Amino acid sequence: MTMPEAATHEVHDDIVYPSAIPFVLMHLASFGAIWTGVTWQAVVLGVALYWIRIFAIGAGYHRYFSHRAYSASRAFQFVLAVLSQSTTQKSVLWWAAKHRHHHPHSDTEQDVHSPRHRGFVYNHLGWIFSRAHDSFDPVKVEDWMRYPELRWLHKHEKLPGLALAVLCYLIAGWPGLVVGFI
């Protein structure tokens, strides 16, 4: 094994592969549309949720919670946090802390998801399943830690996604869950 291969192997040794199983299963579940069928309600739901959740990631996780690029009322802040977490990309506190760490360390060894040092696959999803990134530094998000509702969402980070999945099922049945949510 050459030196770069050995370094890459060491970096990837901490990936918790069992935690990746739900991620893989969710992607495979999209094939469930073969059995559930595709209804117009489910397609509308899927397209609407795609755009709403893309907005929540960009305007919520990234611009608002990581960079504080704009101000919002506390009620809208909570809605944005719930919508962001409905993407099941961990909590707003975790996401903002990791992103705030990323910027001053971009493309250095300390960057949590640099493609330059750890490769494309690790950069895009492997690092999320890494033991080293399970926790976050609350000091990096002290400004958000003062909100009990955001701490509660952090504690129950999967709840918004699960609630949205149930809502999709209630609105459009199995096609709503498979096509609309997944």
C-alpha positions as CSV (number, residue, x, y, z in Angstrom):
1,M,0.0,0.0,0.0
2,T,1.5,3.4,-1.0
3,M,1.6,6.3,1.5
4,P,-1.5,8.1,0.1
5,E,-3.5,4.9,0.1
6,A,-2.5,4.2,3.7
7,A,-3.5,7.7,4.7
8,T,-6.9,7.4,3.0
9,H,-7.4,4.0,4.6
10,E,-6.7,5.5,8.1
11,V,-9.1,8.4,7.5
12,H,-11.9,6.0,6.5
13,D,-11.4,3.5,9.4
14,D,-13.7,5.5,11.6
15,I,-16.8,5.3,9.4
16,V,-19.6,3.6,11.2
17,Y,-21.0,1.5,8.4
18,P,-24.1,0.3,10.3
19,S,-25.3,3.9,10.6
20,A,-25.2,4.2,6.8
21,I,-27.7,1.4,6.5
22,P,-30.8,3.6,6.9
23,F,-29.3,6.1,4.3
24,V,-28.9,3.3,1.8
25,L,-32.3,1.8,2.5
26,M,-34.0,5.2,2.0
27,H,-32.4,5.5,-1.4
28,L,-33.4,1.9,-2.4
29,A,-36.9,2.6,-1.1
30,S,-37.5,4.9,-4.1
31,F,-37.8,1.7,-6.2
32,G,-41.0,1.1,-4.1
33,A,-42.8,3.3,-6.6
34,I,-42.9,0.2,-8.8
35,W,-45.3,-1.4,-6.3
36,T,-47.1,1.7,-4.9
37,G,-47.7,3.4,-8.2
38,V,-47.2,7.0,-9.0
39,T,-50.2,9.3,-8.6
40,W,-50.4,13.0,-9.6
41,Q,-50.9,13.9,-5.9
42,A,-47.7,12.1,-5.0
43,V,-45.8,13.8,-7.8
44,V,-47.0,17.2,-6.8
45,L,-46.1,16.5,-3.2
46,G,-42.6,15.3,-4.2
47,V,-41.9,18.3,-6.5
48,A,-43.2,20.7,-3.8
49,L,-41.2,19.1,-1.0
50,Y,-38.1,19.0,-3.2
51,W,-38.2,22.7,-3.7
52,I,-39.2,23.5,-0.1
53,R,-36.4,21.4,1.3
54,I,-33.8,22.7,-1.1
55,F,-34.8,26.1,0.1
56,A,-34.5,25.0,3.7
57,I,-31.0,23.7,3.2
58,G,-29.8,26.8,1.3
59,A,-31.7,29.5,3.2
60,G,-31.8,27.6,6.5
61,Y,-28.9,25.3,7.2
62,H,-26.4,27.3,5.2
63,R,-27.3,31.0,5.0
64,Y,-29.3,31.5,8.2
65,F,-27.9,29.0,10.8
66,S,-24.3,28.8,9.5
67,H,-23.7,32.3,8.3
68,R,-26.4,34.4,9.9
69,A,-26.8,36.1,6.5
70,Y,-30.1,37.6,7.4
71,S,-32.4,38.0,10.4
72,A,-35.7,36.3,11.0
73,S,-38.4,36.2,13.7
74,R,-38.1,33.5,16.3
75,A,-41.2,31.8,14.9
76,F,-39.8,31.8,11.3
77,Q,-36.4,30.6,12.7
78,F,-38.2,27.6,14.2
79,V,-40.1,26.8,11.0
80,L,-36.9,27.1,9.1
81,A,-35.2,24.7,11.5
82,V,-38.0,22.2,11.3
83,L,-38.0,22.4,7.5
84,S,-34.2,22.0,7.4
85,Q,-34.3,19.0,9.6
86,S,-37.0,17.4,7.6
87,T,-34.3,16.7,5.1
88,T,-32.8,14.3,7.7
89,Q,-29.3,15.9,7.4
90,K,-28.8,16.0,11.1
91,S,-29.7,19.0,13.4
92,V,-29.4,22.7,12.6
93,L,-26.9,22.9,15.5
94,W,-24.8,20.1,14.2
95,W,-24.9,21.4,10.6
96,A,-24.1,25.0,11.5
97,A,-21.2,24.0,13.8
98,K,-19.7,21.7,11.2
99,H,-20.1,24.3,8.5
100,R,-18.6,27.1,10.7
101,H,-15.6,24.8,11.3
102,H,-15.3,24.1,7.5
103,H,-14.9,27.7,6.4
104,P,-11.8,28.7,8.2
105,H,-10.2,25.4,7.5
106,S,-11.3,24.9,3.8
107,D,-9.2,22.4,2.0
108,T,-6.8,21.9,4.9
109,E,-6.3,18.7,6.9
110,Q,-8.8,20.1,9.5
111,D,-11.6,20.5,6.9
112,V,-14.3,18.0,7.9
113,H,-15.2,17.3,4.2
114,S,-12.4,18.3,1.9
115,P,-12.3,16.4,-1.4
116,R,-8.7,17.4,-1.7
117,H,-7.6,15.4,1.3
118,R,-10.1,12.6,1.6
119,G,-11.6,12.0,-1.8
120,F,-15.0,12.7,-3.5
121,V,-17.1,10.0,-1.8
122,Y,-15.9,10.8,1.7
123,N,-16.4,14.5,1.0
124,H,-20.0,14.1,0.0
125,L,-21.3,11.5,2.4
126,G,-18.7,9.4,4.1
127,W,-17.7,12.0,6.6
128,I,-21.4,12.2,7.8
129,F,-21.1,8.5,9.0
130,S,-17.7,9.1,10.6
131,R,-17.4,8.6,14.4
132,A,-15.2,11.7,14.5
133,H,-18.1,13.8,13.3
134,D,-21.0,12.4,15.5
135,S,-20.7,15.3,18.0
136,F,-20.3,19.0,17.4
137,D,-18.6,21.9,19.2
138,P,-21.4,23.8,20.9
139,V,-19.0,26.8,21.2
140,K,-19.2,27.2,17.5
141,V,-23.0,27.7,17.7
142,E,-23.3,29.5,21.1
143,D,-25.6,32.0,19.4
144,W,-28.1,29.2,18.6
145,M,-27.6,27.2,21.8
146,R,-29.6,29.8,23.8
147,Y,-32.8,28.8,22.0
148,P,-34.4,25.9,23.9
149,E,-36.5,24.9,20.8
150,L,-33.3,24.5,18.7
151,R,-31.7,22.4,21.5
152,W,-34.9,20.3,21.6
153,L,-34.8,19.8,17.8
154,H,-31.2,18.8,18.1
155,K,-32.1,16.2,20.7
156,H,-34.9,14.9,18.5
157,E,-33.2,15.5,15.1
158,K,-35.1,12.8,13.2
159,L,-38.6,13.9,14.4
160,P,-39.2,16.5,11.6
161,G,-38.3,14.0,8.9
162,L,-40.5,11.3,10.5
163,A,-43.4,13.7,11.0
164,L,-43.1,14.8,7.3
165,A,-43.0,11.1,6.2
166,V,-46.2,10.4,8.2
167,L,-47.9,13.5,6.8
168,C,-47.0,12.5,3.2
169,Y,-48.5,9.1,3.8
170,L,-51.7,10.7,5.3
171,I,-52.1,13.0,2.3
172,A,-51.4,10.6,-0.5
173,G,-51.1,7.1,0.9
174,W,-48.2,4.8,0.0
175,P,-47.4,6.8,-3.3
176,G,-47.3,9.9,-1.1
177,L,-44.7,8.3,1.1
178,V,-42.6,6.7,-1.6
179,V,-42.9,9.3,-4.4
180,G,-43.6,12.4,-2.3
181,F,-41.3,11.9,0.6
182,I,-38.6,9.5,-0.4
